[in-house]
Amino acid sequence: MQSVLVKDVQSYNGQEVSLRGWVYNLRSSGKIWFLLLRDGTGLIQGIVSRNDVTEEVFNQKDNLTQESAIRISGLIHEDKRAPGGYEIIIKELHVYQVAKDYPIALKEHGAEFLMDNRHLWLRSRKQWALLRIRHTVYYAITQYLNENNFIRFDSPILTPNACEGTTTLFEVPYFDLGKAYLSQSGQLYLETGIMSLGRVYDFGPVFRAEKSKTRKHLTEFWMMDAEAAFVEHEENMRIQEGLIRFVIRKALTECKAELEILERNVEQLEKADAPFKIMTHREAVEYLRSKGSSMTETEDLGAQDESLLTESSDVPIFIEKWPKEIKAFYMKRDPQNPDIVLGDDLIAPEGYGEIIGGSQREDDYDLLLQRMIGEKMPLAEYQWFLDLRKYGSVPHSGFGVGLERLVTWIAGVPHIRETIPFPRTIYRLRP
């Protein structure tokens, strides 16, 4: 008998097939018992009737438990009351393994207990939905970039120096060459790629040894960094907006069931697929002060500030043109005001905070060199980066998207730790 996936059963209505997976739940009612089977692609109800099966098959109700691995065979039958609109009338049942004393019952558990059992919690309905949304968001990002002439360009994870500041580096001994560090960002290496390929991106894990305890921080997370030659500040923001709106539309069309499982208010996502707002950093400070914030003109946005900024906005907001004191050395200064850099942060609505950071990059060798000297950076370690400004330098821009932060917002979940299979925080390294 043909084995099929739960997601495909509508194509086999009225036919006998086999399904393989795990018992999600069981209940019995006299001469009939029911099981919910999950196989990674979906959930389906199976019905076992004493009149249709052998005594041995019927009595399996006394042996099977939650998460037991089984194969069932029977007739696919359409029933709009059933999960997914179809059920299977079971005629045969094979047990691969009975799961004894599965620790995560279908009830509420504490967060620490669930995180200690993350390797099992991943099987739960909501975690299944989150991981599928993550998958969709990941591929939506790459599809958008591929369709807009960006080429995948993998940057190293082991690096000899910092990108975002030396205080948040994870240090690793590296043979006889001294110290290496886990990458904070692929950006600097990506800039080498644009001189070859024009537009490039990478997508992989990055690491920040930052002792943050918020619901928005991980020490290991996935980042997509993109760089583009001959792209300046305003076009850079248009590319970012196009990317996020493309991701929203993909999630709404391809993850309807998953968003429903998570009880996500999809109307909020639909409203977010509209032209984004733009504010300068100065305008943001003035607005926040009017709301009672004590933020100054040379400070970064805090979590509360981000929430205040977007509390009355259905769409993300770009905060652009930041004070140079609080942004990285490689950002291009505004020709009209050298105290301002042509950078942008994209703040998601509903209190989800920053999901993109980007800027036009400094393309002038002498200006970049002077900044690096001013910040007492080891020039020998960054000479390769300066070389990019010596040999065919052009205006260029880039940005980075935090995958987990984006998924957290799209899925509407309160904590970032659920959007990555095995979260790493300052308090958690296991499992």
C-alpha positions in Angstrom: 0.0 0.0 0.0 1.4 3.4 -1.0 2.8 5.6 1.8 1.8 9.2 1.5 2.3 12.4 3.6 -0.5 13.9 5.7 -0.3 17.2 3.7 -1.2 15.2 0.5 -4.2 13.1 1.7 -6.7 15.3 -0.2 -5.4 13.8 -3.4 -6.2 10.3 -2.1 -9.8 10.7 -1.0 -11.6 7.4 -1.2 -8.3 5.5 -1.6 -6.4 3.2 0.8 -3.0 4.5 1.8 -0.4 4.2 4.6 0.7 7.1 6.8 3.8 7.1 9.1 4.3 9.3 12.1 3.8 9.8 15.8 0.7 9.6 18.1 -0.2 13.1 19.0 -3.3 12.2 21.1 -5.6 9.2 21.8 -9.2 8.9 23.0 -11.5 6.0 23.3 -15.3 5.6 23.0 -16.6 2.1 23.5 -16.3 0.2 20.2 -14.4 3.0 18.5 -11.2 4.8 19.4 -9.5 7.8 17.8 -5.9 8.8 17.4 -4.3 12.0 16.1 -1.3 11.3 13.9 1.4 13.8 13.1 4.1 13.2 10.5 5.9 16.6 10.3 3.7 17.8 7.4 0.4 17.9 9.2 -2.1 16.3 11.6 -4.8 13.8 10.7 -7.4 11.9 12.7 -7.5 8.2 12.5 -10.6 6.1 13.5 -10.3 2.5 14.7 -13.6 0.5 14.8 -13.9 -2.9 16.4 -15.9 -4.1 13.4 -13.2 -3.1 10.9 -10.0 -4.5 12.4 -8.6 -7.5 14.1 -8.7 -7.8 17.9 -5.0 -7.3 18.0 -5.2 -3.9 16.2 -8.2 -2.8 18.3 -6.4 -3.6 21.5 -3.5 -1.4 20.6 -5.4 1.4 22.3 -4.3 -0.1 25.6 -0.6 0.1 24.6 -0.1 3.2 22.6 1.0 6.4 24.2 1.6 10.0 23.2 4.6 10.2 20.8 4.6 6.4 20.0 5.9 5.9 16.5 3.5 4.0 14.2 2.4 3.2 10.6 -1.3 3.2 9.9 -3.1 2.0 6.8 -6.7 2.5 5.7 -9.2 4.5 3.7 -8.9 8.3 3.3 -12.3 9.9 3.9 -13.3 13.6 3.7 -14.8 15.0 6.8 -15.0 18.8 7.3 -15.2 18.3 11.1 -11.8 16.6 11.2 -8.5 18.4 11.6 -7.4 19.3 8.0 -10.8 18.2 6.6 -9.8 14.6 6.2 -9.6 11.5 8.3 -8.4 7.9 7.8 -10.5 4.8 8.6 -7.7 2.6 10.0 -7.6 -1.1 9.0 -4.0 -2.0 9.9 -1.6 -0.6 12.5 2.1 -1.2 12.9 4.0 0.0 16.0 7.7 1.0 15.5 8.2 2.0 19.1 6.0 2.7 22.1 7.1 5.9 23.9 6.9 5.4 27.7 6.5 8.2 30.1 6.8 11.1 27.6 7.5 14.1 29.8 5.6 16.8 28.0 1.9 16.2 28.3 -0.8 18.1 26.5 -1.1 20.7 29.2 0.6 23.9 30.4 4.3 23.6 31.5 6.7 26.2 32.9 9.1 27.9 30.6 12.3 26.5 32.2 10.9 23.0 32.1 10.1 23.3 28.4 13.5 24.8 27.7 15.2 21.9 29.6 13.3 19.6 27.3 13.7 21.7 24.2 14.7 18.5 22.2 11.2 17.2 22.8 9.2 20.4 23.0 10.0 21.0 19.4 7.4 18.4 18.6 4.6 20.4 20.1 2.0 22.0 17.8 3.0 25.6 18.3 6.7 24.9 18.0 6.0 23.0 14.8 4.2 26.0 13.5 7.0 28.4 14.5 9.7 26.3 12.8 7.7 26.1 9.6 7.2 29.9 9.6 10.9 30.2 10.2 11.5 28.0 7.1 9.2 30.2 5.0 10.7 33.4 6.1 14.2 32.1 5.4 13.4 31.1 1.9 11.4 34.2 1.2 14.4 36.4 2.1 16.6 34.4 -0.2 14.0 34.4 -3.0 13.6 38.2 -2.9 17.4 38.7 -2.9 17.9 36.2 -5.8 15.2 37.9 -7.8 16.9 41.3 -7.2 20.3 40.3 -8.5 22.0 39.4 -5.2 24.4 36.5 -5.2 25.0 34.2 -2.2 28.5 34.9 -0.9 29.5 33.0 2.3 31.6 34.9 4.8 33.8 33.2 7.5 32.5 32.4 11.0 36.1 32.4 12.4 37.5 35.9 12.1 40.8 37.6 13.2 39.0 40.8 14.4 35.8 42.5 15.3 33.1 44.0 13.2 30.6 45.5 15.7 32.9 46.2 18.8 35.4 44.2 20.7 33.4 44.0 23.9 30.9 41.4 22.5 33.3 38.9 21.0 33.6 35.2 21.7 37.3 34.3 21.8 38.6 31.1 20.4 42.3 29.8 20.5 43.5 29.2 16.9 46.4 26.9 16.6 49.8 28.7 16.5 48.2 31.9 15.1 46.9 33.2 18.4 43.3 34.2 19.0 40.3 34.0 16.6 36.8 35.2 17.2 33.3 34.0 16.3 31.8 36.3 13.8 29.5 39.1 14.8 28.6 39.9 11.2 29.6 39.0 7.7 29.4 42.6 6.6 33.1 43.5 6.2 33.8 40.4 4.2 30.7 40.9 2.1 32.0 44.3 1.0 34.8 42.4 -0.8 32.2 40.5 -2.8 30.5 43.5 -4.3 33.7 44.4 -6.2 33.4 41.0 -7.9 29.7 40.3 -8.1 27.9 43.6 -7.7 25.3 42.6 -5.1 25.9 39.9 -2.5 24.4 38.4 0.6 25.3 35.8 3.2 23.0 34.0 5.6 24.3 32.1 8.7 24.9 32.1 12.4 26.6 35.0 14.1 27.6 35.4 17.8 27.4 38.3 20.3 28.9 37.9 23.7 26.4 40.5 25.0 25.0 40.0 28.5 21.5 41.0 27.5 18.6 39.4 29.4 15.7 40.7 27.3 13.2 38.7 25.4 14.7 40.0 22.1 18.3 38.8 22.6 20.2 35.6 21.8 24.0 35.0 22.0 23.9 32.9 18.8 21.4 33.8 16.1 21.0 33.8 12.3 21.7 36.9 10.3 21.3 37.8 6.6 23.7 40.5 5.6 23.5 42.1 2.2 25.8 44.6 0.4 25.3 46.3 -3.0 27.6 48.4 -5.2 26.3 51.7 -6.6 23.4 51.7 -4.1 23.1 54.8 -1.9 21.1 55.5 1.2 17.6 56.0 -0.1 17.7 53.1 -2.5 19.1 50.9 0.3 16.0 51.6 2.3 13.7 50.9 -0.7 15.4 47.5 -1.0 14.9 46.8 2.7 11.2 47.7 2.5 10.7 45.6 -0.5 12.3 42.6 1.2 10.1 42.9 4.4 6.9 43.4 2.5 7.7 40.4 0.3 8.3 38.2 3.4 5.0 39.4 4.9 3.1 38.4 1.8 4.8 35.0 1.6 4.0 34.3 5.3 0.3 35.3 4.8 -0.1 33.0 1.8 2.0 30.0 2.7 1.6 29.8 6.5 -2.1 30.4 7.0 -2.5 27.2 9.1 0.6 27.9 11.2 -0.4 31.5 11.9 -3.8 30.2 13.0 -2.3 27.7 15.4 -0.3 30.5 16.9 -3.4 32.7 17.1 -1.6 35.4 15.2 -3.7 38.5 14.4 -3.1 38.4 10.6 -4.9 41.7 10.1 -1.9 43.4 11.7 0.4 41.7 9.2 -1.8 42.6 6.3 -1.8 46.3 7.5 2.0 46.2 7.7 2.2 45.5 3.9 2.0 49.2 3.0 4.5 52.0 2.5 6.8 52.2 5.5 7.2 55.5 7.5 10.5 57.3 7.7 11.7 59.5 10.6 15.1 61.0 11.2 16.8 60.2 14.5 16.2 63.9 15.5 12.5 63.6 14.7 12.3 60.4 16.6 13.9 62.0 19.7 11.4 65.0 19.5 8.5 62.6 19.2 9.6 60.4 22.1 10.1 63.4 24.3 6.5 64.5 23.6 5.6 61.0 24.9 7.5 61.5 28.1 10.8 59.8 27.2 14.0 61.4 28.5 16.0 60.3 25.4 18.7 62.7 24.2 19.9 63.5 20.7 23.0 61.4 21.1 21.4 58.2 22.5 20.3 55.0 20.9 16.8 53.7 21.1 15.9 51.5 24.0 13.2 48.8 23.9 10.6 51.2 25.5 11.5 53.9 23.0 11.0 51.5 20.1 7.6 50.5 21.4 6.5 54.1 21.9 7.6 55.0 18.4 5.4 52.4 16.8 2.4 52.2 19.2 0.2 54.1 16.8 1.7 52.8 13.6 0.5 49.8 11.6 3.7 49.7 9.5 7.4 49.5 10.3 9.2 52.8 10.7 12.7 53.6 9.4 14.8 55.7 11.8 17.4 57.3 9.6 20.3 59.8 9.8 21.8 58.9 13.1 24.4 60.8 15.2 27.9 59.6 14.2 28.8 59.0 17.9 26.5 56.1 18.3 27.1 54.4 14.9 29.9 52.3 13.4 33.1 53.7 11.9 32.3 52.5 8.4 29.0 54.4 7.9 28.9 57.2 5.4 28.6 60.8 6.7 25.7 62.9 5.4 27.3 65.4 2.9 24.9 68.1 4.3 25.8 67.4 7.9 29.1 65.5 8.8 27.8 64.9 12.4 25.1 62.6 10.9 25.6 59.2 9.3 23.4 57.8 6.4 22.3 54.9 8.5 18.9 53.4 9.2 17.2 51.1 11.7 13.9 49.5 10.8 11.5 49.2 13.8 8.7 46.7 13.6 5.3 47.6 15.0 3.4 45.9 17.9 6.5 46.4 20.2 8.7 44.0 18.3 11.6 46.4 17.9 14.5 46.6 15.5 14.5 44.0 12.7 17.0 45.6 10.3 20.1 47.8 10.7 21.7 49.3 7.6 23.7 52.2 6.1 25.5 53.6 3.2 29.2 52.7 3.7 32.1 55.1 3.6 33.8 54.7 0.2 36.6 57.3 0.6 39.9 55.8 1.7 41.3 58.9 3.5 38.1 59.5 5.5 37.8 55.9 6.5 41.5 55.8 7.5 41.1 58.8 9.7 38.1 57.4 11.5 39.9 54.1 12.1 42.9 56.0 13.5 40.6 58.1 15.7 39.0 54.9 17.1 42.5 53.4 17.7 41.8 50.4 15.5 44.7 48.0 14.6 45.2 49.2 11.0 47.4 46.2 10.0 44.5 43.9 10.8 42.1 45.9 8.6 44.4 46.8 5.7 42.5 44.4 3.5 39.3 46.4 4.3 41.0 49.7 3.5 42.2 48.2 0.2 38.6 48.1 -1.0 38.7 51.9 -1.0 42.0 52.0 -2.9 41.2 49.8 -5.9 38.0 50.8 -7.7 36.0 52.2 -4.8 32.3 53.0 -5.5 29.3 54.2 -3.5 27.8 51.2 -1.8 25.3 50.3 0.9 24.2 47.3 2.9 22.0 46.0 5.7 21.4 43.1 8.0 18.2 41.2 9.0 18.0 39.2 12.2 16.1 36.1 11.2 14.8 35.3 14.7 13.6 38.8 15.4 11.8 38.9 12.1 10.2 35.5 12.7 9.2 36.6 16.2 7.2 39.5 14.8 5.7 37.6 11.8 4.6 34.8 14.2 3.5 37.2 16.9 5.2 35.3 19.7 6.4 37.1 22.9 9.9 35.7 23.2 12.7 35.2 20.6 13.9 31.9 22.2 11.0 30.0 20.6 12.0 31.0 17.0 15.3 29.0 16.9 15.5 25.3 17.4 18.1 25.5 20.2 18.4 29.0 21.7 21.6 30.1 23.3 21.4 32.9 25.9 23.6 34.0 28.7 21.8 31.5 31.0 21.4 28.6 28.6 23.9 26.4 26.7 22.0 23.1 26.9 20.5 21.0 25.5 
